[in-house]
Amino acid sequence: MLMELFYAYEISGSTVRLSQEESQHCVRVLRHRIGDEIDVIDGEGTLLHCRITDDSPKGAEATILSSEENWHSHPYHLTIGCCPTKNNDRFEWFVEKATEVGVDRIVPLIGDRSERKVYKIERAQKIALAATKQSLKAKTPEVAEPVTVKAFVKGEIPDQVGDDERLKLIAYCFEGEMHRTSIKEALAQYQGSDITVLIGPEGDFSPEEAALAIANGYIPIHLGPSRLRTETAAVTAAEAVYFRYL
């Protein structure tokens, strides 16, 4: 039987409450009723085995029977800073696929050459949650508020992961300007598990952004001989990290 996952929007003691949207899917679409056992994720990495006590489609409730922490987690922490594409569907495709593979934080970056200078994260957050459930994970990646490339590489945004032991990579396309190593080689030489990868816009990072990133400890990398679209490059980077720790 195909495993069904629901997301707990509220947990109080041993009681889980589903949102109206989740409740309607659980009760009206999947026809669960009081007494049925369901699996619920908290978005923080824990799977909750529950029994439904209220089957209202406006707000179903369930009692927690048991829990599993770090359910289907991955042994690394990956942040991908990626410039949103002009076509928003392409960036949302990246959010979905990176979540399925395994990513912890997605930061929309606004670069000097970005065609999209404004990005609203609400829809991407919903896509990340749906992809979390679809791919059988209990932790939903954070989709952060947009920030400029320069502010990010200088560590100026709130709650940014510190630099201690972190592997920082920038996928820079312009050939001949600086030495670049392959992402495979960079990951193979790294013995830690905290990784940040930067992916530029359609027109690539500006030379000033690339120089600033390198000055702040980022290693310039390439993703192979193919010229990849922004969203493809971002997913390729996520897959490279996934296979490195598989």
KELO-582559 format. One record per residue (C-alpha): residue number from 0; x, y, z; residue in one letter. Coordinates in nm, 4 decimals, padded with zeros to 6 digits, always signed. Example, Ala and Ser with C-alpha at 12.3 -4.5 7.8 and 13.67 -1.06 7.14 Angstrom:
0,+01.2300,-00.4500,+00.7800,A
1,+01.3670,-00.1060,+00.7140,S
This chain:
0,+00.0000,+00.0000,+00.0000,M
1,+00.1321,+00.3437,-00.0915,L
2,+00.2374,+00.5357,+00.2193,M
3,+00.0385,+00.8521,+00.2849,E
4,+00.1930,+01.1428,+00.4758,L
5,+00.0197,+01.4424,+00.6286,F
6,+00.1775,+01.7560,+00.7691,Y
7,+00.1038,+01.8676,+01.1248,A
8,+00.0397,+02.2403,+01.1325,Y
9,-00.0107,+02.2271,+01.5085,E
10,+00.1076,+01.9839,+01.7765,I
11,-00.0120,+02.0223,+02.1352,S
12,+00.1029,+01.7549,+02.3762,G
13,-00.0040,+01.4249,+02.2240,S
14,-00.2579,+01.5844,+01.9890,T
15,-00.1892,+01.6618,+01.6236,V
16,-00.4074,+01.9037,+01.4307,R
17,-00.4197,+01.9201,+01.0528,L
18,-00.4919,+02.2321,+00.8508,S
19,-00.8200,+02.2584,+00.6605,Q
20,-00.6456,+02.1707,+00.3344,E
21,-00.4731,+01.8665,+00.4866,E
22,-00.7941,+01.7662,+00.6647,S
23,-00.9979,+01.7767,+00.3461,Q
24,-00.7415,+01.5596,+00.1694,H
25,-00.7337,+01.3146,+00.4597,C
26,-01.1095,+01.2927,+00.5207,V
27,-01.2812,+01.3738,+00.1931,R
28,-01.0298,+01.2489,-00.0634,V
29,-00.8745,+00.9530,+00.1178,L
30,-01.1874,+00.8885,+00.3296,R
31,-01.0126,+00.8383,+00.6630,H
32,-01.2397,+00.8222,+00.9667,R
33,-01.2143,+00.8237,+01.3464,I
34,-01.0033,+00.5286,+01.4593,G
35,-00.7921,+00.5121,+01.1427,D
36,-00.4162,+00.5266,+01.1866,E
37,-00.2251,+00.7823,+00.9799,I
38,+00.1343,+00.8997,+00.9481,D
39,+00.2107,+01.2670,+01.0073,V
40,+00.5329,+01.4651,+00.9709,I
41,+00.6207,+01.7703,+01.1785,D
42,+00.8449,+01.9286,+00.9134,G
43,+01.1402,+01.9163,+01.1543,E
44,+01.2433,+01.5566,+01.0905,G
45,+01.0034,+01.3517,+01.3032,T
46,+00.7475,+01.1008,+01.1748,L
47,+00.4423,+01.0644,+01.3987,L
48,+00.2253,+00.7530,+01.3959,H
49,-00.1228,+00.8698,+01.4932,C
50,-00.4857,+00.7636,+01.5357,R
51,-00.7625,+00.9955,+01.4178,I
52,-00.9882,+01.1238,+01.6981,T
53,-01.1744,+01.3929,+01.5020,D
54,-01.2475,+01.3485,+01.1323,D
55,-01.3770,+01.6981,+01.0614,S
56,-01.2734,+01.8096,+00.7105,P
57,-01.2303,+02.1595,+00.8527,K
58,-00.9742,+02.0526,+01.1118,G
59,-00.8991,+01.6867,+01.1739,A
60,-00.7214,+01.5810,+01.4924,E
61,-00.5238,+01.2716,+01.5867,A
62,-00.3506,+01.1267,+01.8915,T
63,+00.0207,+01.0461,+01.8664,I
64,+00.0861,+00.6754,+01.9201,L
65,+00.4621,+00.6755,+01.8574,S
66,+00.7295,+00.8771,+01.6833,S
67,+01.0515,+00.8335,+01.4830,E
68,+01.3090,+01.1115,+01.4900,E
69,+01.5363,+01.1869,+01.1918,N
70,+01.3094,+00.9798,+00.9712,W
71,+01.4586,+00.9339,+00.6232,H
72,+01.7127,+01.2063,+00.6963,S
73,+02.0368,+01.2563,+00.5037,H
74,+02.3864,+01.2683,+00.6585,P
75,+02.4724,+01.6212,+00.5473,Y
76,+02.3445,+01.9782,+00.5642,H
77,+02.3069,+02.1383,+00.2223,L
78,+02.2308,+02.5005,+00.1469,T
79,+02.1749,+02.5985,-00.2149,I
80,+02.1752,+02.9671,-00.2947,G
81,+02.0219,+03.0005,-00.6393,C
82,+01.9141,+03.3008,-00.8432,C
83,+01.5447,+03.2709,-00.9392,P
84,+01.4940,+03.2313,-01.3125,T
85,+01.3002,+03.4681,-01.5360,K
86,+01.0482,+03.1881,-01.5872,N
87,+00.9271,+03.1204,-01.2348,N
88,+00.8150,+02.7657,-01.3214,D
89,+01.1767,+02.6653,-01.3758,R
90,+01.2840,+02.7809,-01.0297,F
91,+00.9882,+02.6034,-00.8727,E
92,+01.0901,+02.2878,-01.0596,W
93,+01.4325,+02.3172,-00.8951,F
94,+01.2720,+02.3586,-00.5500,V
95,+01.0647,+02.0455,-00.6029,E
96,+01.3466,+01.8257,-00.7361,K
97,+01.6101,+01.9442,-00.4883,A
98,+01.3680,+01.8680,-00.2051,T
99,+01.3115,+01.5184,-00.3399,E
100,+01.6865,+01.4557,-00.3584,V
101,+01.7740,+01.6184,-00.0270,G
102,+01.8373,+01.9839,+00.0590,V
103,+01.8091,+02.1690,+00.3892,D
104,+01.7961,+02.5322,+00.2899,R
105,+01.7123,+02.7104,-00.0344,I
106,+01.8070,+03.0769,-00.0567,V
107,+01.6790,+03.2798,-00.3542,P
108,+01.9673,+03.5062,-00.4562,L
109,+01.9399,+03.8366,-00.6381,I
110,+02.2502,+03.8893,-00.8502,G
111,+02.3907,+04.1788,-01.0468,D
112,+02.2739,+04.0085,-01.3656,R
113,+01.9476,+03.8603,-01.2390,S
114,+01.6512,+03.9116,-01.4675,E
115,+01.4150,+03.8529,-01.1752,R
116,+01.4821,+04.1093,-00.9026,K
117,+01.1804,+04.0291,-00.6817,V
118,+01.0806,+03.6853,-00.5595,Y
119,+00.7945,+03.5858,-00.3286,K
120,+00.8607,+03.2625,-00.1423,I
121,+00.5095,+03.1495,-00.0403,E
122,+00.4431,+02.9277,-00.3415,R
123,+00.7927,+02.7756,-00.3263,A
124,+00.7334,+02.6884,+00.0400,Q
125,+00.4155,+02.5002,-00.0526,K
126,+00.5978,+02.3175,-00.3315,I
127,+00.8759,+02.2187,-00.0914,A
128,+00.6230,+02.0787,+00.1566,L
129,+00.4429,+01.8793,-00.1128,A
130,+00.7752,+01.7411,-00.2400,A
131,+00.8764,+01.6501,+00.1163,T
132,+00.5662,+01.4357,+00.1585,K
133,+00.5905,+01.2876,-00.1908,Q
134,+00.9525,+01.1815,-00.1404,S
135,+00.8828,+01.0349,+00.2063,L
136,+01.0803,+01.2758,+00.4197,K
137,+00.9934,+01.4249,+00.7571,A
138,+01.1983,+01.7438,+00.7338,K
139,+01.0906,+02.0213,+00.5008,T
140,+01.3693,+02.2416,+00.3642,P
141,+01.3634,+02.6071,+00.4576,E
142,+01.2942,+02.8462,+00.1726,V
143,+01.4541,+03.1678,+00.2931,A
144,+01.3672,+03.5230,+00.2026,E
145,+01.5571,+03.6557,-00.1016,P
146,+01.8928,+03.8237,-00.0452,V
147,+02.1568,+03.9719,-00.2717,T
148,+02.4499,+03.7560,-00.3740,V
149,+02.6953,+03.9997,-00.2176,K
150,+02.5121,+04.0088,+00.1167,A
151,+02.4950,+03.6298,+00.1261,F
152,+02.8619,+03.5633,+00.0513,V
153,+02.9621,+03.8182,+00.3165,K
154,+02.7403,+03.6416,+00.5720,G
155,+02.5154,+03.9412,+00.6328,E
156,+02.1776,+03.7642,+00.6412,I
157,+02.0086,+03.6536,+00.9669,P
158,+02.0437,+03.2898,+01.0772,D
159,+02.3084,+03.2171,+00.8153,Q
160,+02.5136,+02.9076,+00.8902,V
161,+02.8600,+02.9938,+01.0216,G
162,+03.1793,+02.9356,+00.8267,D
163,+03.3400,+02.6870,+01.0655,D
164,+03.4174,+02.3662,+00.8783,E
165,+03.1732,+02.4581,+00.6000,R
166,+03.2518,+02.3754,+00.2370,L
167,+03.1548,+02.6767,+00.0242,K
168,+03.1289,+02.6324,-00.3516,L
169,+03.0356,+02.8714,-00.6317,I
170,+02.9436,+02.7351,-00.9738,A
171,+03.0988,+02.9973,-01.1980,Y
172,+03.0595,+02.9522,-01.5721,C
173,+03.3027,+03.1951,-01.7311,F
174,+03.5942,+02.9873,-01.8551,E
175,+03.9507,+03.1115,-01.8689,G
176,+03.9108,+03.3694,-01.5938,E
177,+04.0075,+03.1452,-01.3013,M
178,+04.0835,+02.7846,-01.2201,H
179,+03.7769,+02.5770,-01.1427,R
180,+03.7647,+02.2299,-00.9961,T
181,+03.4839,+01.9829,-01.0547,S
182,+03.2157,+01.9580,-00.7880,I
183,+03.2953,+01.5867,-00.7651,K
184,+03.6590,+01.6578,-00.6773,E
185,+03.5698,+01.9343,-00.4313,A
186,+03.3268,+01.7077,-00.2466,L
187,+03.5685,+01.4119,-00.2481,A
188,+03.8351,+01.6201,-00.0732,Q
189,+03.5951,+01.7448,+00.1946,Y
190,+03.5671,+01.5466,+00.5159,Q
191,+03.2798,+01.7384,+00.6755,G
192,+02.9075,+01.7445,+00.6065,S
193,+02.8048,+02.1132,+00.5904,D
194,+02.7943,+02.2394,+00.2319,I
195,+02.6818,+02.5554,+00.0550,T
196,+02.6582,+02.5821,-00.3230,V
197,+02.5880,+02.9028,-00.5145,L
198,+02.4187,+02.8954,-00.8560,I
199,+02.3999,+03.2136,-01.0629,G
200,+02.1324,+03.3608,-01.2904,P
201,+02.0948,+03.3069,-01.6642,E
202,+02.3748,+03.5584,-01.7274,G
203,+02.6018,+03.4047,-01.4602,D
204,+02.7515,+03.5815,-01.1619,F
205,+02.9229,+03.9096,-01.2339,S
206,+03.3047,+03.9107,-01.2060,P
207,+03.2673,+04.1300,-00.8958,E
208,+03.0361,+03.8786,-00.7281,E
209,+03.2654,+03.5875,-00.8139,A
210,+03.5721,+03.7711,-00.6820,A
211,+03.3891,+03.8633,-00.3612,L
212,+03.2786,+03.5033,-00.3088,A
213,+03.6321,+03.3729,-00.3555,I
214,+03.7640,+03.6370,-00.1162,A
215,+03.5155,+03.5021,+00.1385,N
216,+03.6279,+03.1412,+00.1045,G
217,+03.4186,+03.0086,-00.1821,Y
218,+03.5812,+02.7590,-00.4181,I
219,+03.4997,+02.8062,-00.7894,P
220,+03.3653,+02.4832,-00.9377,I
221,+03.2195,+02.3487,-01.2597,H
222,+02.9466,+02.0900,-01.3134,L
223,+03.0963,+01.9208,-01.6178,G
224,+03.1372,+02.0131,-01.9845,P
225,+02.7677,+02.0696,-02.0569,S
226,+02.6263,+02.4206,-02.0361,R
227,+02.3335,+02.3860,-01.7966,L
228,+02.0355,+02.6068,-01.7313,R
229,+02.0241,+02.7683,-01.3878,T
230,+01.7627,+02.5288,-01.2494,E
231,+01.9375,+02.2233,-01.4004,T
232,+02.2689,+02.3294,-01.2495,A
233,+02.1075,+02.3686,-00.9074,A
234,+01.9504,+02.0223,-00.9187,V
235,+02.2771,+01.8728,-01.0509,T
236,+02.4598,+02.0218,-00.7518,A
237,+02.2035,+01.8728,-00.5129,A
238,+02.2418,+01.5339,-00.6788,E
239,+02.6222,+01.5527,-00.6607,A
240,+02.6035,+01.6032,-00.2846,V
241,+02.3397,+01.3307,-00.2487,Y
242,+02.5549,+01.0727,-00.4290,F
243,+02.8675,+01.1804,-00.2380,R
244,+02.7040,+01.0752,+00.0913,Y
245,+02.4891,+00.7883,-00.0386,L
